[in-house]
Amino acid sequence: MTVKRKIEVFSAGCPACADVEFLVNSLACPSCEVDILDMRDIAVAQRAKALGVRSVPAVAIDGRLAGCCAGRGVDEVSLRAAGLGQP
């Protein structure tokens, strides 16, 4: 019996998200179960937050956020370093 690998793609429906959805679907193997999840759904957003998703698109494989999707997102330190809040 083949174990299915669960792939979750967290999407907001934007063009960048569509590109990632296409990429994931093109790379998926027969034992991959790909779910495209709409971040506008509160339950999906809660799941994403629990996994540590900080920006979309993001991909989780077997309940773990893929390394390419971890550690990103907006944070105050980066914004201030870029000049936000400075005259």
Secondary structure as GFF3:
##gff-version 3
##sequence-region A 1 87
A	DSSP	beta_strand	5	11	.	.	.	ID=ss1
A	DSSP	alpha_helix	15	27	.	.	.	ID=ss2
A	DSSP	beta_strand	32	38	.	.	.	ID=ss3
A	DSSP	alpha_helix	42	51	.	.	.	ID=ss4
A	DSSP	beta_strand	58	61	.	.	.	ID=ss5
A	DSSP	beta_strand	64	65	.	.	.	ID=ss6
A	DSSP	three_ten_helix	67	69	.	.	.	ID=ss7
A	DSSP	alpha_helix	76	81	.	.	.	ID=ss8
###
